[in-house]
Amino acid sequence: MALFGKSKTSGDGGKAKAKADGYKRDPKKGRKFFEHAETVADAKNYDYAVELYVNGLRHMPDAMDKHEALLEVAKRRKVSGGKPAGMKDKLKKLGDETIDKMLHAEKIWAMDFTNPSLAYDVMKNAVAADGEQDHESDDSYNLAEIAYWIGEMAADFNAAAKKPDKKLYLHVRDRFGDIGAWDKAVDCHRRAIAMDPGDQNLIAELKDLEAQKYTMDRKEAKTSLENVKGSEEQELIQAELDTSGTQDERLIAARRAEYEEDPEDVDKLTKLVDALTRTGQNEHEDEAIELLKAAYETTTQYRYKSRAGDIKMKQLQRSVRDYKQFVDAAPDSEEYREKYDAAVKERLDFELGEYQDRVKNYPTDLRLKYEFGRRLFQANMLDEAIGMLQQATKEPKSRSASHVLLGRAFMQKDWLDEAIATLQEGFNNHEVKDDNVGKELRYDLMLAHKKVGADKSDDEHLEKAQQHASALLQADINYKDIRDQLEAIRNARKSLEGGG
């Protein structure tokens, strides 16, 4: 399945060449290596399993599911205490072809898969190897998909590093540009800007990059429609663009027929699932869930199970929303209130299990740890929530929100000093003080200082509480109960002065 347009250049800007003669697709040989790799991995001989997967990929270098299987082995290896590659492994070349270099880099990366620089090495060589393909040939390799997959991880691992590397973001950005993945290129550029907001050159370059993304998106959409003009596929594309719902059943029937012709085609499965879920109807979504579960059982690729979970969570959220409307319409109805409470509990129970499973399968994904921590907090499992959220604070995108929930968890346990320190750290590092998260951090800081001040008759804490309340009032006078809070704090301070 090709996810990208044909790559025109290699990572170093060279012109596209014919596919290297040294590489011929041989699924039969590849499968032998993969089957042996699975057996060896089950026996927990992970180093040998990595070696076998890499050798199998030499015969099927664009087998996306096998790259993902190699990553799963890498995760298990790391959990079991596996060490990064030594000098002997690093110097042991597979061959001189660019694909050899890509797979050698992937082997080294698999031994230390959270290392963003090693992930980038794989991406760089995958882009270069894709640039050598003759994409007009039926037996060419789609290595741009591999580059995209590993590039996403390189950027995410860089974000999670203790000291993210600005230059690495820019390198990854350039390689995404080479394969036409402009949305990811823009994302990496923005991450680089976040590390150095004063870099005016980066800010100026962002406009050009976004313009390039817009131009390419328009061009590709036009080309796609022109290529299938007058065909049945064009009609299906137009049906997908129709948001009225009148063509949903026709689209589902067409996508189901395509899928049944070749159930192993990932692209056809994805299109059928997309067609089913766009209806927002439980019956169709249930079918999509069963298809994804079957795909997971067949391939053991966790992404299928994860998407099935996403659909189920969406269903449960819709159920909660519907019962909430009933409760709002009839607030005195005990029946509606009980159904609403039951729906909320069912959703939370499912999400707890779902995110616990995802964290287990993707132990380095800090965004998942934030989502799991958020559910643990909602379930009042405070100690467990604190552990997850503390890890999630290392992820830039969830850092501030994690500090909010950590602060609240500490406050609920009456650990006020820890709550204040955590909330203050989150507030100090939050760039926009008056956005929604900034307001939450400031409001909770106010509450924590206010409580300490009241409990200990400590005017210093009450003064800090008043400063935060005053700043919130000046930014948004209608924010929560800020007017009442500010008045209560002032009265408490006056009482202390009178008592003195």
N, C-alpha and C positions, 0 to 999 in steps of 0.2 A: 504494500500500500504506500503510495507516494503522498507525502504531506506537503511537499514544497514544489515550486517550479524548478526547472532545470538550472543547475548551478553553472554559471558562466566562467567563473574563475576559481582558482585554488586560493588557499589562505594567503599565499604570498603574491597574489596578483597575476600569476602566470595564466596563459591561455589554456582553454580546455583541450585535452588530448584524448586519443583513443584509449580504451580500457587496457590496462597493462596485460600483456600476453601471459604473464606468470600466474594470473588468477582466473580460474574457471570454476563456475558454480558446480558443486558436487554434493547435493543434499544427502545422498546415500552415505558418503563418508562422514559428512557433518553430523548426521543423526547418530552414528556409532559413537562418536566422541561425546555427544550430548547425553546419550543414554548412560554411558560409562560415568560421566561427570555426576549425574544425578545419584547413581549408586554410591559413588565415592563420597559425595557430600552427605548422604544419609549416614555413612559410616564416620562422619565428622573429620574426614581427611580433607580439610578445606583447601590447603595449598595445592594438593594434587587436583582437586576439583577445578580450581581456578585455571590451572595449566590445561586441563582437558577442555574446558569451555573455550579458551582462547584458541586451541588447536581446531576445535570444531568450527569456530567462527572464521578460520582461514578458508574453509570451504563454503561458508555461507555468511559472509561479512555483514550483510544487511538484514540478518534475521533478528528483528527487533526483540522478539520474545526471548531469544537466547541471551541477548545483552542484558535484558531485565533479569533473567534467571541468574546470570553471573553476578549481578548486583545483590540479589538475595543471598547468594553464597558469601559474598563479601561482607554482608551485614552479620551473618551467622559467625563468620570467621572473626570479626572484630569483637563480637560479644564474648566469644570463647577465649579472647586474649591474644589473637593473632597480631603479629608485629608488622610494621611497614617493610617493604622490600629492602633487602640488603644490596650491597654493591654488586655482588655476583649476579643477582637477578637483573639489576639495572643494566649491566654490561652485556648480558646474554641476548643478542639480537635475534629476531625471528627471520629477518631477511632484509633485502634492500628496497623492496617495493613500498610505496607510501602506505598501502593497506597494512603491510607488515609493521610499519612504524606506528600506525594507529592502534593495532592490536597489542603491540608491545607496551605502548603507553597505557592501554586499558588494563593490561595485566598488572603493571606497577600501581596504577590507580586502585585496582580492586583490593590491593593489600593495604591501602590507606585511603579508603574511598571518601572520607570527609575532607580530604585535603583539596582545596579549591584549585591550587596550581596544577596538581596532577590531573584533575578533571579537565582543566583547560588544555593540557597537553593532548588529551584524547580528542577534544573538540577540534583543536587546531589541525591535527593530522586527519581527522575525519573530513573536515572541510577541504583540505588539500587533496585527499583521495577522491572526494566527490568531484572536484574540479577536473580530475583526470579521466572521468567517465565520458564515454560517448553515449549521451542520453537518448540518442535516436535509435540505439541498438536495444533489442528486446532483452538481452542478457546483461545489461548494465546494472550497476549496483546503486541503490538509493541510500547513499551514506549521509546525505543532508539530514535525514531523519535521525540518524545516530548523533550527529553533531548537535541538533536541536535538543535532543533528550539529555545529553551530557552537559550541554551549555547551560540549561536551566539549573542543573545541580551545581555547576561551577559557581554561578551567581549566588545561589542560595547558601552554599557552604561558605562563600566569601562573606556574606552578610552575617552568618552565625559565628565567624571567627572572632577571636579576642581583638585582633587588630585587622579589620577589613582592609583590603588592598585596593586603592582607588584605580591604579593602573590596570589591575586585573579586570575590573569592571569594564574598562575601556577596550581591553583586548577582546573580551567576550563579546562586547558590543559590536566590534568590527567583524568578528566571525559570524555573528547573527546576520549582519548586513550582507556578508558574502553569500549566504544561502537565502536571502530575501525575507528573513524573519524580522521584519521591521518593528513589529510590536515589542518583541523581546529586546531588540537593539535600543529602542527608546527607553524601556524599563531599566536596562543596565546603565544607560546614560543618566537617567534620573537618580539612580542609586549613587553614582559617582558625584553628582551635584550635591546630594544630601551630605556627603562626606566633606565637601568643600564648597559651601554655599557662596563663598566670595569669589569663586573662579568665574570671572566674567566671560572668558573664552568658552567654557563649557556651557554657560547659559545661552550664549549666542549660537553655539553649535546645535543646541537642542531644537531651536526653531527650524533649522535646516533639516535636521533628522526627522522631525515630525512632518515637515512638508514632504520629505521623501516617502515616508510611510503612507501618507494620504494619497500621493500620486500613484504609488505602486498598488495600493489597495484598489483604487479606481480602475487602473489599467488591467489588473488581474481579473477583476469582476467583469469588465467589459469583454476581455478576451475569452473568459470562460463561457459567457453567454453566446458569443459569436461562434465558438467552436462547436457548440451543440445546437446551433440555430436550426429550427425546424424539426428537431429530434424529440423523441419521447423524454429524454433526459432533461431537455430544456423545459418541457412542461412540468416535470417534477421539481425542477429548481424553482420555477415560478410558483408552484404549489407550496413549496417550503417558505417562500417569501410572503405568501398570503396569510395574513394574521386573522382573517375573519372566521376561520374554523370550518368553512364550507367544503374545503378540499382535504380535510384531515383523513377521512376514511379512505379516499382514493389514494392518498399518499401512503397510508399504512399498508394497503393491499399491494401496491406496487413494490414497496420496500420489502414486504414479507416475501413476495414471490422471488425477488432478487436474492434474498438471504437463503431461501430454501433451495435454490439452485446450487449454492456453494456455502454451506454453513460454517466453513472454516475461514472464510474471508472476513477479516477483521473490519474492513471498511464497510461491508454490507451489513454486518451486525450493528456497527455504530449508527449507520443511517436508519436502520429499523428501530433501534432504541430511541433515537432522536425523534422519529416520527410518532412513536407511541407516547413519549413523555410530553410532547408539545400540546397534547389535548388537555392535560390537567385532570384526566379522568382516572379514578382508581383502577378500573378494569384494565385499561391499557397500560397503566404504570405497573400493575401487578405482573402483566405479561413481560414487560421490559425487565423487571426484577428477576423473574424466572430465567429469562434468556441469559442475563448477566451471571447469575449463579451457576448456570450450566457451563458457561464459558470459563468461569473460575475453576470449577471442578475438573474441567478438561485440561486447562492450560496451567493451573495454579498461579496465574498472573493476578496479583492482588488488586490491580486497578479495576478489574471487573467487579470484584466484591465491594470495593470502595464506592463505585458508582451506584451499585444496587443499594448500598447504604444511604447514599445521597438522596436517591429517589424516595426511599422509605422515610427518611427524615422530613422531606418536603411534604409527604402525605400527612405525617403526624402533626407537622406545624399547621397545615391547612385545617386539620380537625380541631386543633386548639383554637385557631382563629374563628372557626364557625361557631363553636360553643361559646366563645367570648361574646360574639354578637348576640346570641340568645340571652346570655346573662345580662348584657347591657340593656336589652329590650325588655326583659322581665327580671329585674334585680331581686324580687321577692321569691322567685321560684327556686325551691330547694332542689328540685329535680335537675334543672339546668345547671345549677351550681355544682351539684355532685358529678354530673357528666363532664363539666368543664375541668374540675379538679382531677378526675380520673384521666382525662385526655392529657392534661399537663404532666401527670405522673408517668403515664405510658411513654410520652415523648422523652422525658428526662431519663427514664430507665433505659430506653433504647439507645439514646445518644451517649449515655455513660458507657454502655457496652461497646458501642460502635467506636468511640474515640479511644477507649482502652485498647481495643484490638488494633487500631491504626497506629497508635504510639508503639505498640509491641512490634509491628511490622516495619515501621519507619522510625526507629529510635532516635535518629538525628534530626528529624523534622520538628523544629521548635514551634512552628505555627500550630501543629497538631497538639503539642503539649499545652499550648495556651487554650485551645478549644476544649481539651480534656479537663484542664484545670478550671475552666469556667463552669463546666458542668458539675465538677466536684464541689465547687463553691455553692452552686445552686442547690445541690443535694445536702448542703451543710456538712460535708465531709472535709472539714477545714484543714486538718493536718495534711491530708493527701493533696488537697488543693494547693496549699502553700508550697509543697515540694515541687509540684508541676509548674506552678506559676513562677517560682524562682528561676527555674531553668528557662522559661519562656521569655524572661526579661532580657536574655541575650540576643533575641531576634528583633531587629530594628522595627519591623512592621507591627509587632505585638507588644513592644516594650512598655509603652505608656499605659496601654489597657491592662497589661499584667500588673503594673504597679498599683493601678486603681483597685483591682480585686485583691491583691496582696494586702494592701492597706486595710481594706474592709474586713478581710479574714482576721488580721491581727486585732482589729478593733472588736470584732465579735468575741474573740478569745480574751479580750480586755488586756491585751499586750500593747498598751498605748505608746510606749516609747518606741517600740518596733514599728508600729503603725505610722507614727510621725516621721521617723527616719526613712521609711520606705516611700511614703507619699511625697516627702520633700525631694528625695532623689528623683522620683518620677517627674515631679513638677520642674525641677531644675533642668532636666534633660529633654523636656518636651518643648519643641521649638515654638509652637503657636499657643501662647498662654490662654487665649480667649476662644479657642474652638471648643467643641463639646467635651473632648477628653480633658483639655486643660481646665475647663470649668469644674469637671468632676474631681480632678485632683485637688484643685484649690478648695472646693466645697468640703471635701472629706478632710483635708488638712485643718480647715476651720473647725469642723466637728471634733476632731481629735484634740486640738489645742483647747477647745472650749471645755471638753470633758475633763481633761487633766487640770485645767484651771479651776473648774468647779469642785472637783474632788479634793484638790490640795489647797484650795483658796490661794492660788498662785496667779498673781496679776500679770506676770511675764507671759504666761501661756495665754491668758485672756487677751492681752494686748496683741499677741500674734494672731489669735482668732479674729479679733476685730479688724486687723489689717487685711486679712484675707476676705473677710465678709465685706469690708468697704470696697475693696478692689472689684469683687464680684458685682456688688450693687452698681458701681460706676460703669461696669461693662454691660450688665444686663439686669435691670431693676426687677424684671419679672422672672428671674431664674429661681425656680423652686420656691422656698419660703425665705429667701435671703433677707427680706425686709424685717421679718419677725426675728430671724436669727441675729441680725445686727442689733436690733433693739434689745434683745435678751442679753447679749454680751455686754452692751453698754450698761444695762441695769446691774448686771453682776459686778462689773468693775466699780460702779458707784457704791454698791453695797459693801464691797471690800474697803473702799476709801472711808465710808461712814463708820464701819466697824473698827478701822484703825484709829 
